[in-house]
Amino acid sequence: MKSEIVKEEVINIIVEKIGIEKETLYRYGSDRSFFDISIGLKPRDLLTLFFELQKKYDIIFEEKDIIEKRFDYLNNMVDAIIEKQASE
């Protein structure tokens, strides 16, 4: 259940801070990279999202978290947040 709550919060941050439509994220976000043309996130948007998530969840991501966990996929991002929260 926690993952669904975090997923919804991440989607809301993407909508508010980056301007991607919520319907697009629901349709494609779980199985496509955020950089896929159907979603359209730019690398600078991912950086913005990265900092917003750190602030919201009071966690610190390391470079390996972003690269190894494929931070450009919604479900991977949610898993990384939950994992960081559990380890801190």
N, C-alpha and C positions, 0 to 999 in steps of 0.2 A: 504493500500500500504506500509506503514512504516514497518509493520510486515514482509512483504516479503523481504524487504531490510535488516532488522536486521537478518532474518533467513539466508539469503545468506551470510552475514558477519560472522555469527556464524559458518556456515558450512565451510567457508574458513579458519577460525581460527582452527577448528578441523582438517582439512586436513593438514594445515601447521605445527601446533604445536604438533599434536598427531599422525598423519600419517594414519588416517582412510581414506579409499578411498571415494571420493565424490559420486560415484555411489551408494555405500553402504548407505550413509546418505540419498540420495534422495529416495532410494528404501525402507529403513526401518526406517529412522530417525523420521518420524512424528508419528508413531504408536507403536514404541517399545522403551523400556528403552535402554539407551546407554550401559547398562551392559548386555543386551541380547547377547547371543553368536553370533548372526548374525551381530552385530555391533562390539562388543569386547572391549569396553572401560573398562579400569581398574579404580578402585577408585582413584589411584594417578593421572590418566589422568584427571579425573573430577576436581580434585584440581587444576591442571595446568590450565585447561580451566576456572575455577572460577576466578583465578587471572588474566588471560589474558583478560577476559571480563570486569572485574573491571577497568583494566588499559585502555582498548580501549574506553569504554563508560564513564569513569570518574564517576563511581558509586561505592557504597559500599553495598555489600550484607550482610545481617545478617543471622545467623544460621537458623532462622525461615523461611527466604526466600527459602533456599535450601531444607529444610525438608517439609514445608507446600506446597510449589509450585511444589514438585516433579521435582527438578532440573535435574533429569536424563532423562527427555524427552525433545526433541528439542523444540516443540511448547510451553511447559511450561517455558523453559528457555527464549525463545523469549518474551513471555508475561511478565516474571519477569523483563527483561531488560527494556521493554517499560514502565512498571509500575514504575520502579525506576527512569527512566528519567523524567517521568511526575511529580513525587513527589519531585524532587530536583530542 
